[in-house]
Amino acid sequence: MKPWILGLTGGIGSGKSAAAERFAELGVHVVDADQVARSVVEPGSAALAQIVDRFGVPILASSGELNRAALRERIFTSVEDRHWLERLLHPLIRQEIWASLSRAESPYAVLVSPLLVESAQHEQVDRVLVVDVPEDLQLQRVLARDQVSEDQVRAILAAQARREDRLRHANDVLVNDRDLSWLRQEVGRLHDRYLQLRGAGE
């Protein structure tokens, strides 16, 4: 039976990872789309072998893992290469995400995906929770956390779905503009609500 799935998303620095962590602590089965995307190209995987066939050994780091920076450079300069890579990886990632969600034994499962809206994954879930944060605070948090330039952060923000687009698809919005203990408390409150919805078959 397909589990009841909550899609959890938010922009960079919004706190979606901290929210996901709290759901996991509460016993909810959490699947992180970013982790799945990394796992399908681990050393020894068929997908990594195909990537090396196409781009050559320099696409690997000395550890034998995929050199993500080198790959990013290749696919940003070649639309053809980017489309080839998407055709290879997207079905594998999708398959792995749904296989993992179907193994959930908790009353509901959470799919954490920064691209939930852009990739149309929101159409596959029962409810969407957006962790939202005012842009100036988002900028502040990412600068402090990642030690990158403001220009880089703004470029990432520009590449992600606009806040308005994410919020338009949200069933629930958690405005994360306070501290971590408040966020954890809010996730606990939402968890109780989802258990009720699940129980009511909504």
C-alpha positions as CSV (number, residue, x, y, z in Angstrom):
1,M,0.0,0.0,0.0
2,K,1.3,3.5,-0.9
3,P,2.2,5.4,2.3
4,W,0.8,8.8,3.0
5,I,3.5,11.2,1.9
6,L,4.4,14.7,3.1
7,G,6.6,16.7,0.7
8,L,8.9,18.9,2.6
9,T,10.7,21.7,0.7
10,G,12.2,25.2,1.2
11,G,15.0,27.3,-0.3
12,I,18.6,27.2,0.7
13,G,19.2,28.2,4.3
14,S,15.4,27.9,5.2
15,G,16.0,25.2,7.8
16,K,14.3,22.3,5.9
17,S,17.1,19.9,6.9
18,A,16.6,20.8,10.6
19,A,12.9,20.2,10.2
20,A,13.5,16.9,8.5
21,E,15.8,15.8,11.3
22,R,13.1,16.6,13.8
23,F,10.5,14.5,11.9
24,A,13.0,11.6,11.9
25,E,13.5,11.9,15.7
26,L,9.7,11.7,16.0
27,G,9.9,8.3,14.3
28,V,8.8,9.4,10.8
29,H,10.4,7.7,7.8
30,V,12.4,10.4,6.0
31,V,13.8,10.2,2.4
32,D,16.1,12.9,1.3
33,A,16.1,13.4,-2.5
34,D,19.7,14.9,-2.4
35,Q,21.1,11.9,-0.6
36,V,19.4,9.6,-3.1
37,A,20.9,11.6,-6.0
38,R,24.3,11.0,-4.4
39,S,23.8,7.4,-3.8
40,V,22.9,6.5,-7.4
41,V,26.4,7.6,-8.5
42,E,28.4,5.9,-5.8
43,P,31.6,4.1,-6.8
44,G,30.7,0.7,-8.3
45,S,27.2,1.9,-9.5
46,A,26.2,1.3,-13.1
47,A,25.3,5.0,-13.5
48,L,28.8,6.1,-12.5
49,A,30.3,3.6,-15.1
50,Q,28.1,5.2,-17.8
51,I,29.2,8.7,-16.8
52,V,32.9,7.7,-17.0
53,D,32.2,6.1,-20.4
54,R,30.8,9.4,-21.7
55,F,33.1,12.0,-20.0
56,G,36.3,10.0,-19.4
57,V,38.3,9.2,-16.2
58,P,39.0,12.9,-15.4
59,I,35.3,13.1,-14.3
60,L,36.4,11.1,-11.2
61,A,38.1,12.4,-8.1
62,S,41.3,10.6,-6.9
63,S,39.1,8.7,-4.4
64,G,37.2,7.1,-7.3
65,E,34.1,9.1,-6.5
66,L,32.4,11.4,-9.0
67,N,34.1,14.8,-9.2
68,R,30.9,16.9,-9.0
69,A,32.7,20.2,-9.7
70,A,34.1,18.8,-13.0
71,L,30.7,17.3,-13.9
72,R,28.9,20.6,-13.2
73,E,31.4,22.4,-15.4
74,R,30.8,20.0,-18.3
75,I,27.0,20.1,-18.1
76,F,26.8,23.8,-17.8
77,T,28.8,24.3,-21.0
78,S,26.9,21.6,-23.0
79,V,23.1,21.4,-23.1
80,E,23.4,18.0,-24.9
81,D,25.5,16.6,-22.0
82,R,23.1,18.0,-19.4
83,H,20.1,16.4,-21.1
84,W,22.0,13.1,-21.5
85,L,22.8,13.2,-17.7
86,E,19.2,14.0,-16.8
87,R,17.9,11.2,-18.9
88,L,20.3,8.8,-17.1
89,L,19.9,9.9,-13.6
90,H,16.3,11.2,-13.1
91,P,14.6,7.9,-13.6
92,L,17.1,6.2,-11.3
93,I,16.6,8.8,-8.6
94,R,12.8,8.7,-8.9
95,Q,12.8,4.9,-8.7
96,E,15.0,4.9,-5.6
97,I,13.0,7.6,-3.9
98,W,9.7,5.7,-4.3
99,A,11.2,2.4,-3.4
100,S,12.5,3.9,-0.2
101,L,9.2,5.7,0.6
102,S,7.3,2.4,0.0
103,R,9.4,0.8,2.8
104,A,8.0,3.2,5.4
105,E,6.6,1.6,8.5
106,S,5.7,4.9,10.2
107,P,2.1,6.3,9.9
108,Y,3.3,8.6,7.2
109,A,6.6,9.3,5.3
110,V,8.4,12.6,4.5
111,L,10.1,13.3,1.1
112,V,12.6,16.1,1.6
113,S,13.4,17.8,-1.8
114,P,14.7,21.3,-2.5
115,L,13.3,20.9,-6.0
116,L,9.9,19.5,-5.0
117,V,8.0,22.1,-7.0
118,E,10.5,22.5,-9.9
119,S,10.7,18.7,-10.5
120,A,6.9,18.3,-10.2
121,Q,7.4,15.9,-7.3
122,H,4.8,17.9,-5.4
123,E,2.2,16.2,-7.7
124,Q,3.1,12.8,-6.3
125,V,2.7,13.6,-2.6
126,D,-0.4,13.9,-0.4
127,R,0.5,17.2,1.2
128,V,3.2,19.9,0.9
129,L,5.0,21.7,3.8
130,V,7.2,24.7,2.9
131,V,9.8,25.9,5.3
132,D,9.9,29.5,4.5
133,V,12.2,32.3,5.6
134,P,12.5,36.0,4.8
135,E,15.1,36.4,2.0
136,D,17.5,38.7,4.1
137,L,17.6,36.1,6.9
138,Q,18.1,33.4,4.3
139,L,21.1,35.3,2.9
140,Q,22.5,35.9,6.4
141,R,22.2,32.2,7.4
142,V,23.8,30.8,4.2
143,L,26.7,33.4,4.3
144,A,27.4,32.4,7.9
145,R,27.1,28.6,7.3
146,D,28.8,28.1,3.9
147,Q,31.5,30.8,3.9
148,V,30.7,31.8,0.3
149,S,30.3,35.2,-1.3
150,E,27.0,37.1,-1.4
151,D,27.0,36.9,-5.2
152,Q,27.2,33.1,-5.1
153,V,24.3,32.9,-2.6
154,R,22.2,35.2,-4.7
155,A,22.9,33.1,-7.8
156,I,21.7,30.0,-6.0
157,L,18.6,31.8,-4.8
158,A,17.9,32.9,-8.4
159,A,18.2,29.3,-9.6
160,Q,15.8,27.9,-7.1
161,A,12.0,28.2,-7.4
162,R,10.7,31.6,-6.5
163,R,9.3,31.8,-3.0
164,E,5.9,32.7,-4.5
165,D,5.9,29.5,-6.6
166,R,6.8,27.3,-3.6
167,L,4.2,29.0,-1.4
168,R,1.5,28.7,-4.0
169,H,1.8,24.8,-3.8
170,A,2.0,24.7,0.0
171,N,-0.7,23.2,2.2
172,D,1.3,24.2,5.2
173,V,3.9,27.0,5.7
174,L,6.4,27.0,8.6
175,V,7.9,30.5,8.8
176,N,11.3,29.7,10.3
177,D,12.4,33.2,11.5
178,R,13.1,32.2,15.1
179,D,15.5,29.8,16.9
180,L,16.0,26.1,16.5
181,S,14.0,25.1,19.6
182,W,11.0,27.0,18.2
183,L,11.4,25.2,14.9
184,R,11.5,21.8,16.6
185,Q,8.4,22.7,18.6
186,E,6.5,23.7,15.4
187,V,7.5,20.4,13.7
188,G,6.1,18.5,16.7
189,R,2.8,20.4,16.4
190,L,2.6,19.7,12.7
191,H,3.5,16.0,13.3
192,D,0.5,15.7,15.6
193,R,-1.7,17.3,12.9
194,Y,-0.4,14.9,10.2
195,L,-1.1,11.9,12.5
196,Q,-4.7,13.2,12.8
197,L,-5.1,13.7,9.1
198,R,-3.6,10.3,8.4
199,G,-6.1,8.8,10.9
200,A,-9.0,10.6,9.3
201,G,-7.8,9.2,5.9
202,E,-7.4,12.7,4.4
